[in-house]
Amino acid sequence: MNRFHKLFQSKKKHIFVPFFTLGDPNREASMKIIKAAVDAGADALELGFPFSDPIADGPTNQRSMERALAAEMNFDTCIEMITEIRACFPDLPIGLLLYYNLLFRAGENGYRKLAKAGVDGIVSADLPFEESADHQTLLDKFGIGSVQMVAPNTALPRAQMLFEKSSAFTYVLSGFGTTGAKKEVSPKTLERVRELRARTDRPMIVGFGISHPDHARLVWDAGSEGVIVGSYFTSLIEDNLDDLSQAEQAITKFIQQVQA
């Protein structure tokens, strides 16, 4: 059974998922920060493979990926990191934000490597569902969950279809545009979560823009099982490149507060 399935079936209502670019700002520091986030209480991880053209990401995550690429991270070194994370946390659900260009280039053997490393789900923001048949086939072949994305303007019939096609969870975008921390959660976002919850009982995780423990609580209360925080944590790393212990402490404090 997929580890995300086990997490949702555990009846835990407030699931918190941090996002990190693998290898930002370097492999050793990235691993230390990720492990600290899990030890602080993260329920699952969403990890990004650095990519040269991350079209769904805003400037903060773009710079994060540039730092990881400069640190010589690539597909195989990312898999090595996931393998190490999996060895430390055997039961932890691990999802990937992985641009399809990287998967397409890696081919079937890439999916095989991801499955062996212990990946539970993949979302490819640059791959429309209608063009994903080969991708879905390989996910199924290697037992990796599919994560579909639902945007604020996705029509409800299509949203319901995407929920049904998601075999790990459905990623609900909190707003338009690219990733990036926001100062508040829009009432329209909360209304959208309630609208989707009224149409499906399948698990959803809301991301893009969540940057405060109170944001997470609002989204949970609206009906989402989980939230993802990414750009805010990435900004903490970026702002503390000279002393990454400060970023680690701030991330740990955030997770402990949101899980209190």
QUIHUHU-V768843 format. One record per run of one state. SS is the DSSP state (~ for helix, > for strand, _ for the rest). FROM is the first residue (numbers start at 0). LEN is the number of residues. Records with the same first field share a line. If there is no record, write none. Layout:
SS=FROM-LEN ; FROM-LEN
This chain:
_=0-2 ; 9-5 ; 21-5 ; 40-3 ; 48-10 ; 70-4 ; 88-4 ; 97-2 ; 117-3 ; 123-5 ; 131-1 ; 141-3 ; 150-5 ; 165-3 ; 173-13 ; 199-4 ; 207-5 ; 222-3 ; 229-1 ; 239-4 ; 258-2
~=2-7 ; 26-14 ; 58-12 ; 74-14 ; 99-18 ; 128-3 ; 132-9 ; 155-10 ; 186-13 ; 212-10 ; 230-9 ; 243-15
>=14-7 ; 43-5 ; 92-5 ; 120-3 ; 144-6 ; 168-5 ; 203-4 ; 225-4
